[in-house]
Amino acid sequence: MIRGMGFFQRLRALSGRRGATPDADANALIFYVRCDRCAEVVRVRVDRRWDLLQELGDGVTGYSLHKDVLGTRCNQLMRMVVLFDRNYVITHREIEGGRFATQAESGAAPRP
């Protein structure tokens, strides 16, 4: 073992899990967006706990996401806005500088 490692770090290293928790992606929403300029498909991970804004009316009526996305191939900034109802169902989505894509278009293998 590496000298100076704490007890929990050693335990995590022995279990083969590097800080992952069983529900690490339970709050994740994944979007894929394709850049209009260079056609790069970018995977965008959104955490429901931290990235969404509450929309208030008579209590919480829904959530909104405002996210700027920048790929690695060019400097085209894509601005996405996604609206959700209070059950996290998408009610509206729009993007400037790109379009929404699918996981198949990205060429990425499905994640568990």
C-alpha positions in Angstrom: 0.0 0.0 0.0 1.0 3.6 -0.5 2.3 5.2 2.7 0.1 8.0 3.9 -3.1 6.6 2.5 -6.0 6.9 4.9 -8.1 3.9 6.1 -11.0 4.6 3.8 -8.8 5.2 0.8 -7.1 1.8 1.4 -10.5 0.2 1.9 -11.8 1.7 -1.4 -8.6 0.6 -3.2 -9.1 -2.9 -1.9 -12.7 -3.0 -3.1 -11.7 -1.8 -6.6 -14.0 1.1 -6.5 -12.4 4.5 -6.9 -14.9 6.6 -4.9 -18.0 5.5 -6.8 -21.2 5.0 -4.8 -24.0 2.7 -5.9 -26.2 5.6 -6.8 -23.5 7.8 -8.3 -25.4 8.1 -11.5 -29.0 7.9 -10.1 -29.2 11.6 -10.3 -27.5 12.0 -13.7 -29.2 13.1 -16.8 -27.2 12.5 -20.0 -27.6 14.6 -23.2 -25.8 14.4 -26.5 -25.4 17.6 -28.6 -23.9 17.9 -32.1 -22.1 21.1 -33.0 -23.4 22.9 -36.1 -19.9 24.1 -37.1 -17.7 20.9 -36.8 -20.3 18.1 -36.2 -18.6 16.9 -33.0 -21.0 15.1 -30.7 -20.5 16.1 -27.1 -21.7 14.1 -24.1 -23.2 16.4 -21.4 -23.7 15.0 -17.9 -26.2 16.9 -15.7 -26.7 16.3 -12.0 -30.3 16.8 -11.0 -29.2 17.8 -7.5 -26.9 20.7 -8.5 -27.4 21.7 -12.2 -31.2 22.2 -12.3 -33.0 25.4 -11.1 -36.3 25.2 -9.4 -39.2 26.9 -11.1 -41.5 28.2 -8.4 -45.2 29.0 -8.5 -47.5 27.4 -6.0 -44.5 25.4 -4.6 -42.0 23.8 -7.0 -43.7 23.6 -10.4 -40.8 22.3 -12.4 -37.1 22.6 -13.1 -34.9 24.3 -15.8 -31.4 23.7 -17.1 -29.3 26.4 -18.7 -26.0 25.0 -19.9 -23.2 26.2 -22.1 -21.5 23.4 -24.0 -18.1 23.6 -25.7 -16.5 20.7 -27.6 -12.9 20.1 -28.2 -12.7 20.5 -32.0 -13.8 24.1 -32.4 -14.7 27.1 -30.3 -18.4 27.1 -31.2 -20.4 27.6 -27.9 -23.7 25.7 -27.8 -26.3 27.0 -25.3 -28.9 24.5 -24.2 -32.1 25.2 -22.3 -34.2 22.3 -21.1 -37.4 22.6 -19.1 -38.8 19.8 -16.9 -42.0 19.3 -15.0 -41.9 18.5 -11.3 -41.4 14.8 -12.1 -38.3 15.5 -14.2 -40.0 14.8 -17.5 -38.8 17.1 -20.3 -41.4 19.5 -21.4 -39.3 21.7 -23.7 -35.8 21.8 -25.1 -33.8 24.1 -27.4 -30.3 24.6 -28.3 -28.3 27.4 -30.1 -25.3 26.6 -32.2 -26.0 22.9 -32.4 -28.7 20.2 -32.2 -29.6 17.4 -29.8 -28.2 14.1 -30.9 -28.5 10.5 -29.8 -26.0 8.2 -28.1 -25.8 6.2 -31.3 -24.7 9.3 -33.2 -21.9 9.9 -30.7 -20.4 6.4 -31.3 -20.1 5.9 -27.5 -20.9 2.5 -26.0 -23.9 2.4 -23.7 -22.9 2.9 -20.0 -24.3 0.7 -17.3 
